[in-house]
Amino acid sequence: MKITAIKPFPVWVGHRNQLIVKVETDEGIFGWGESGLSGRERAVVGAVEHFARVLVGQDPFHIGRIWQELYRSQYFEGGRVLTAAQSAIDIALHDVKGKALGVPVYELLGGKHRNHIPTFASTGGITDSGDETLATARDLIARGWSTIRFFPGKWDHPQNIFEPRESIGHTAKFLTRAREELGDDVVLGIDYHHRLNVAETASFCQKMPSGTLDFLEEPIRDETPEAYENLRKLTDVPFAIGEEFASKWQFLPYIERGIHQYNRLDLCNVGGFTEAMKVAGWSEAHYVDLMPHNPLGPICTAATIHFSAAVANFFALEVRANATDLYAGTPTADMFPVMPRLDGAVFPVPDGPGLGIEVNEDLLATESFRFWEAPHLVRRDGSVTNW
């Protein structure tokens, strides 16, 4: 079997773009992958098209070797754009191999550890009164979710203004109330989306009784592990970080130094299954659990379900769901006629060959890429801050 084509499809799905990649072979077997670098899809398309020139004619079963060749056969190794492209190709190659052998992808990764994949759902930003947010959390709990993630108060502003100090007090007060009203059995976390600095994060954590939060996600940016080490000394709240990491080398200092407790590994950014399984084993050796990042579309979800089934140290999978709607309305059933669907608050582990997903390629051709840019947040003084 030989690779005959690698085709990127940057398409608008619902309210955002997705970069879907198809790998074709001379035996008619094809696989689907997805890239996770949201908002920079065109840059990744260029990398995919370049890699295609290298890979056509190669054996798609040589997945590990292909990963090494794409990563190492250039002077400037890695980087988020290149590994996002590698991720999509790697996922698609696993889909090809699973279909060719007639086995689910998780069988290529060592077999499954679990029969269903627990997930966690999110409430959205905390409202001014907090009443609506608590009602949403109770609804999610009633529907079967035992892990609930919040987004901070003062999260979305019509003028894209975000002031950390205006957010942390309001948010800490709400979370204290949420723990009291929702009880100790539910796992509660919050994602600050790296919008704080070390001092602001420490102040935020110190405004709540110990035990209020089960995890704090991405409070500060990740470029400086030493900053996270300093923050680790100032709070006992478990950290969930790593969704921006683009290789095992970025995970290295966090795992080896015991900085965090949950890896928010993103299969569509870190390098696909090949790299993710290495991070998983390394994490297991240091008692760090996996809490995969999954904000994209059905292909990412399908791939991450297989990954989550095949690793021992798994906690819960992010699901872009509200109380009633998987993916929060992003994909359409017409574009993905076969895709993962929740059974309550869990995903059943599929038993068909490959990823177990189908894509309407004709519809992909009709959904043009649209320019989209994440909000550019500013402080009240006009200075730029993190989105």
N, C-alpha and C positions, 0 to 999 in steps of 0.2 A: 504494500500500500504506500502511496506517495501523496504528499500535499500538492494540490493543484492550484489552490487560490486561498487567499485570506482577505475577507471583505469587511471593511468597517462601515457601520450604518449609524451615523449621528442623527438621531431622530427626536422629534418633539412628542412626548407622551404625557398627556394630561396637562400638567402645569410646569413641566421641566424637560430638559433634554436627557436622553440616555444614549450612551455609546455602546452599541451592540456589535459584536464581531462574530463572523462566521468563518469557520475553517472547512474547506472542501477537499475531498480526496478523489483519486482516480477510480475508487471502487463504489462511488456514489454515497458513501457514508460522510456525514458532515456533523460538525459540532458547533455549539453556541457558547459564547463568552460575553462578559460585560466588563467595562472599565469603570472605575469608581472616581475619577478625578472630575467631579461635577464642576461645571462652569468653565472648564478648560478642555472641552471635548475635541476642539479642532486641533489643538496641540498634540493630543494623543493620537488622533487620526494620522497625522504626519508620521509619528513613530511606528504605528501599525503598518502603514503602507511601505515604510522603509524595511521593516522586519519581513514583510511579505516577500520582498525581492530576495531575501536571504534564505527563506524557508521553503519556497516552492521547490518541489523535487525531493524533499527530505521525508524520512519515515516518521509519521505522526506518533508512532508508539515510543519514540525515543524522547520522552517528555523531559526527563531530568537533564539529558545532554543538551536538548534545545534550550532549556532555561539557562544553563551555564554559557552556552554560546551567545545567546542574546545579551546576557549580562556582562560577560568578560571580553567579548571580541570588539572592544572599543577602548579608547584611552580614558574617556570620561564615563566611568561606570555609574549605573544607578541613577537616582533622582526620581521624583514622583511621576514625571511624565513618562519616562521609559518603563518604570516598573508597573505603572497603570496599563500600559500597552502589553507588557509581558503577562500581566494578570489575566487580561481578557483572552489572550492566545492560550495560556496555560489551562485555563478553565475549559476552553473549547476543545483542546487536545484531549483532556480527560473525558469530555463528552464523547468524542470520536472513539476513543479506546474502549470506553464502557459499552457503547453501542456495538462495536465490532466484536467484542467478546461476549456480548449478551448479559452483562452484569451491571448493577448500579455502580455509580462512581465510588461510593463508600467502600465497595469491595476492593477497589484498586488501592485504597488507603489503609487496608488492614481489617476491614469488616466493621460492622456496627456495634457500638456499645449500648445503644438504647433504641427503643422502638418508637419513641416520639420525642420531639424537640420542644422543651419548655421555652416560652417566650416572655418578653416583658413589653408592656405598652406604656404610652405616654399620655399625659393629660393636656399638654400645651402649656402656655405661659400662665402663671398664677395671676388671677384676676385681682382687682383692687380689694374687694371684700374677701376673696378666697372661697366664698360659698359655692360658686359655680364650679371651681376647680375641685373642691371636695366632693361635690355631687358627681362629677365625672369619674373621680377615683373610686367612689363607691360603686358606680355603675360597672367599671372595669372589674372590680373585685367580684361583684355579683355574676359577671360573665366568665369568671374562672381565673383571672390574672391574680397571681400572688406577689408579683414584683411590679411596682409602679414607679415610673420616672416622671418627675416634674421638670418644667423649665422655669426659670426665675421670674419673679415679678419685675415689672418695668422692662419687659423683654422686647416687645414690639412697640415702636413709637412712630407716629405718622411722619415725623421729620427725621427718622433714623437716628435719634439721639439715645445714647446709652450712657448713664452715669452710674458707675459701680456702687458708690456709696448710697445712692438713692434706691438701689435694688437690694443690697444685702440685708438691711434691717427689716424691710418688708418681707423678704423671702424667708429669713430666719424665723420671724414671728409666725408666719404661716406654717412652716414645716414643724415647728414645735406643736402647734395646734393639730396639724395632720396626724402626727404620731399619737397624740392623746386621743383623738377621735377615731382613728382607724385601727389602733391597737398594735400590739407587738408582733403579731404573727405575719403581717405583711412586710415585704422588703421594700423600703423606700429609698429612692435616690434622686439626685438632681444633676442636670447637665448645665454647667456654666459656660460651655462652648469656648473655653480659653479667653473669657472676657475680663478676668480679674488678674491682679498681680499678687505677689506673695503676701504682702501685708493685708490686702483686702480679703484674700481667701482666709487667712488666719483669723482676722476679725470676724468674718462671716461664721466660721466654725465655732468660735468662742461665744457667739451670741445664742447658741443652742445647748441644751443639756446633752451630755454624753449619751450616745445611744439613739439620738434622734434620727440620724442618717445611717443607712447601711452602705451607701457608696456616694462619693462625690466624683462626678465625671468631668474631666478636662477643665479644671479650674483655671489653669494658666497655660501659656504656650509651652511646647515640648522641646524647643531647641537646646535648652540648657538643663541637663539632668541635675546639676548642682542646685539649681533653684528649687526643683522638686524635693531634693534631699533636705534643704533648709525648711521647706514647708512641712515635710514629714515630721520634723522635730516639734512643730508648733500645733499639731492637731492629731487626734487619734482616729479620725474618720477614714475609712478605707478609700483608696483612690482607684478609679477606673479610667485608664488612659491608653492611648496607642492607636486611635482610629486614623491618625495622620501618618503613622509610621509606614515607610515604604520598603523596609527590608528587615531581616533579622538583625542587622547591625544597629539599626535604630533602637530595637528592643533591648540590645545587649546591656547597656548600663542600668536600665530600669529593672531588668530581671536579676542581673548579677548583684546589684546593690540593695535589693529588697525594698525598692522605693514604692511599689504599687502592689495591689492585691488582685486586680482584674485587668486582663488584656482586652482592650476594645479593638482587636485585630480586624482589619477590613480585607477580606479575601480578594476584592477587586482592586486593591491598591498595593498590597504587600508583596505581590508576585504570584498570586494564584495558589493552587493547592500545594505545589512543590515547595514554596517557601513557607506557607502557613503551617504545614505539618512539622517543619523543623522548629518553628517558634513554639508550637504546641508542646513538643517533647521537651524543649528547653524550659518552658514554663512549668511543666509538670514536675521537673526535677527541683524546682524552687517553690513549689506549692502555690503557684499563681494560677488562678482559674481563668477560663476564657469566656468572654462576654461579647461575642462578635458584633461589630458594627454592620448595620444592614439598612442603609437609608435609600437604596436604589430601587431597582425593578425586580421582576420575577426571576430573571436569570441569576442575579446576585443572590436572591433568596434561595433558589433551588440549590445553587452551589454551596451556600453556607449551611443548608440543611444537611447535605452529604458530609461536609467537613465536621459539623457539630455531632453527627452520628458516630464519626470515626475516631473521636478523641476522648480520652478518659476524663480530663480535667475541664469539663464544660459546666457552665452555670446557667446561662439563659441567652437566647437570641433576641436581639432587637427586632421588632416588627413594626413596620409603618402602618399601624392600625389605630383607628379610634374605636369607640365602643361598638360600632356596627359595620365598619367598612375596612377590609384588608387593603393595605397600600394607600389608605386615605384617598382613594379615587384616582391615583396616578396612572396605572396601566388600564388598558381596556381589554375586555375579554376577546374582542375581535383580533387584536394584535397578538395576544398570547392565549390561543385557544386551550392549551394545556399548561397550567402553572400551579405552583403550590397554593393550597388553600388551608386555612386554619380549621381545626376541629376543636372548637372551644378556644382555649388559650394555648394550644399546642399544634405543632405540625406533625402529622404522621410521617414516618420515614418511608419513602417510596421503595418499591421493589422492582421497578422496570429498568431496562438498560439505560446507561448514560445518566444524564441529569434528570430525565423525565420531564422535559419541557418542550413545547412546540411553539414556533414563531411563524406568523403570517408574513412571509417575506414580501409578498406583493403589497401588503399594507405598509410595510416599512418604507417602500419606495415612494409612497404618497405623503408621508409625514416629514416635511422638510425641517431641517435644523433651524432653530430660532435663537438669535442672540439673547443670552440671559446672563445677568451679572448679579451676584449676591449683594445685599444692601451694604453700602459703604457707611458704617456707623461713625458718628462723631460725638465728642463731648459737648457740653453746653458752651464751652469757650471756642468751639470750632475745630479743635484738634482731632485728628483721626484716632480711632480706637478699633479694637478687634471685632470682627464679625464671628 
